[in-house]
Amino acid sequence: MSPAPEAPKGRRGRRGAAEDTRGQILAAARSLFAEHGYEGTSLRRVARHAAVDPALVHHYFGGKEELFAASVQLPADPARVLSPVLQLPTAQRGEPLVRAVLGLWESELQPTMLTLIRSAIGSERQSALMREVFRRRILTTLMTGTDFDEQEKELRAELVAGQVLGLLITRYVVRLEPLASLPVDEVVRLVGPKVQQYLTDPLDLGPNGNRD
């Protein structure tokens, strides 16, 4: 039996089994999410960029949220990691948040997490994807239950992210001693209050600060 003819380049619709249609969709999605962000990327736009029928995007990924998660290839679901923390009052989230993040990094997922953060540092496109992850799936949830205006919520969430990311890079990527060998309980005790400060304490933005 002769092999099926190769689908013409740029043709939409179902492709031959030898072609990695799912991979083509993911490659297109990564490029578009990095360039245009989550809100600026539609499933139809991804399908057009990948030169496939839009129905195939739904077939492989269901919806945009699933496609976005697959594009970034997170080793853990941020909603699951943060869920126990978000069930606490905002005034009590600092130390539990640090403990939850460190628990993830102290697990068997650490090699995958290291690869993810190193790729984000070394790749502009991966950095853009990670920014979208932080904005959409982490930062927007950290201030749940607070009464600050949206601009201040965003600032506080970004301060928390900066504190936690700095800790992770110093402890697990650079492995700066003695922080790298400090017991988790000690790290939580030292860093948790600073995170709590960013979550709830008054912010002194100085004379040039602007919350308008």
C-alpha positions in Angstrom: 0.0 0.0 0.0 1.5 3.3 -1.0 1.9 6.0 1.7 -0.6 8.8 2.0 0.5 12.0 0.2 1.9 14.7 2.3 -0.5 17.5 3.1 0.3 20.7 1.2 2.1 23.4 3.2 -0.3 25.9 4.7 -3.4 23.7 4.1 -5.9 23.7 6.9 -7.8 20.6 8.2 -6.7 17.3 9.5 -3.1 16.4 8.7 -1.3 13.1 8.1 -0.5 11.0 11.2 3.3 11.6 10.6 2.8 15.3 11.3 2.8 16.5 14.9 -0.3 18.6 14.8 -0.5 19.0 18.5 3.1 20.1 18.5 2.4 22.6 15.8 -0.5 24.1 17.7 1.7 24.4 20.9 4.5 26.1 19.0 2.1 28.6 17.5 0.4 29.2 20.9 3.8 29.7 22.7 4.8 32.3 20.1 1.4 34.1 20.2 1.1 34.1 24.0 4.6 35.4 24.3 4.0 38.2 21.8 0.4 39.2 22.5 -0.3 37.9 26.0 -3.2 35.8 27.1 -6.0 38.3 26.3 -4.6 39.1 22.9 -4.4 35.5 21.8 -7.5 33.7 20.5 -7.9 30.0 19.7 -8.8 31.0 16.1 -5.6 33.1 15.9 -3.6 30.1 17.1 -5.2 27.9 14.5 -4.5 30.4 11.8 -0.8 30.7 12.9 -0.5 26.9 13.0 -2.3 26.5 9.7 -4.9 24.0 11.1 -8.6 24.0 11.4 -9.8 25.7 14.7 -11.7 22.5 15.5 -8.3 20.8 16.0 -7.3 23.2 18.6 -10.5 22.4 20.6 -9.9 18.7 19.9 -6.4 18.7 21.5 -6.8 21.2 24.2 -10.5 21.9 24.9 -10.1 25.7 25.5 -7.7 28.5 25.8 -6.9 28.0 29.5 -5.9 24.4 28.8 -3.8 25.5 25.8 -2.1 28.2 27.8 -1.2 25.8 30.6 0.2 23.3 28.1 2.2 26.0 26.4 4.0 26.9 29.5 4.4 23.3 30.7 4.1 24.0 34.4 5.1 21.1 36.6 2.4 22.0 39.2 -0.9 23.7 39.1 -0.6 27.2 40.8 -4.2 27.0 41.9 -3.6 23.8 43.7 -0.4 25.0 45.4 -2.0 28.3 46.5 -5.5 27.0 47.4 -4.7 26.2 51.1 -3.0 29.6 51.5 -5.9 31.5 49.9 -8.3 29.9 52.4 -6.6 31.8 55.2 -7.3 35.4 56.1 -5.0 37.8 54.2 -3.4 38.8 57.5 -2.2 35.2 58.0 -0.9 34.3 54.6 2.7 35.3 54.7 4.4 32.4 56.3 2.1 29.7 54.8 2.7 31.2 51.3 6.5 30.9 51.7 6.1 27.4 53.1 3.9 26.3 50.2 6.4 27.6 47.6 9.4 26.0 49.4 7.5 22.8 49.8 7.1 22.6 46.0 10.8 23.3 45.5 11.9 20.8 48.1 9.9 18.1 46.4 10.8 15.7 43.5 9.7 18.5 41.2 12.8 20.6 41.9 14.8 19.6 38.8 11.8 20.5 36.6 11.4 23.8 38.5 15.1 24.6 38.0 14.8 23.9 34.3 11.7 26.2 34.1 13.3 29.1 35.9 16.6 28.8 34.0 14.8 28.8 30.7 12.8 31.8 31.7 16.0 33.7 32.6 17.8 32.7 29.4 14.9 33.0 26.8 13.0 36.2 26.0 10.0 34.2 24.8 10.0 31.9 27.8 10.3 35.0 30.0 7.2 36.5 28.3 5.3 33.3 28.9 6.2 33.2 32.5 5.1 36.8 33.0 1.7 35.8 31.6 1.6 32.9 34.1 2.4 35.2 37.0 -0.1 37.8 35.9 -3.0 35.4 35.1 -2.6 32.4 37.4 -0.6 33.7 40.4 -0.6 37.5 41.0 -4.3 37.9 40.3 -5.1 35.5 43.1 -2.7 36.5 45.8 -4.7 39.6 46.9 -8.0 37.8 47.0 -10.1 39.0 49.9 -8.4 42.4 50.3 -10.0 45.9 49.9 -7.2 47.6 48.1 -7.8 49.2 44.8 -6.7 47.3 41.7 -3.5 49.2 41.1 -2.4 48.7 44.7 -3.3 45.0 44.6 -1.1 44.6 41.5 1.8 46.4 43.1 1.5 44.3 46.4 1.3 41.1 44.4 4.4 42.0 42.4 6.3 42.9 45.5 5.5 39.4 46.9 6.5 37.8 43.7 9.8 39.7 43.7 10.5 38.6 47.3 9.7 35.0 46.6 11.5 34.7 43.2 14.6 36.3 44.7 14.5 33.7 47.5 14.1 30.8 45.0 16.9 32.0 42.8 19.3 32.6 45.7 18.5 29.4 47.4 18.1 26.9 44.5 19.7 28.4 41.4 22.7 30.3 42.7 22.8 28.2 46.0 24.2 31.0 48.0 25.3 29.9 51.5 24.2 29.8 54.2 20.7 30.4 52.8 20.9 27.4 50.5 21.4 25.0 53.5 19.1 26.8 56.0 16.2 24.6 57.2 12.9 25.4 55.6 11.4 26.3 59.0 14.1 29.0 59.4 13.5 30.4 55.9 9.8 30.6 56.5 10.4 32.3 59.9 12.7 34.9 58.3 11.0 35.6 55.0 7.4 35.1 55.9 7.0 38.4 57.8 8.4 40.4 54.9 5.9 38.7 52.5 3.1 39.5 55.0 4.2 43.1 55.1 3.8 43.3 51.3 0.4 41.6 51.5 -1.2 43.8 54.2 1.0 46.5 55.8 0.8 50.1 54.7 3.1 50.9 51.8 5.2 54.0 52.1 5.7 54.9 48.4 7.7 58.1 49.1 7.2 61.5 47.6 7.2 60.2 44.1 4.8 57.3 44.8 1.6 57.2 42.8 -1.5 55.1 43.4 -3.7 57.0 41.1 
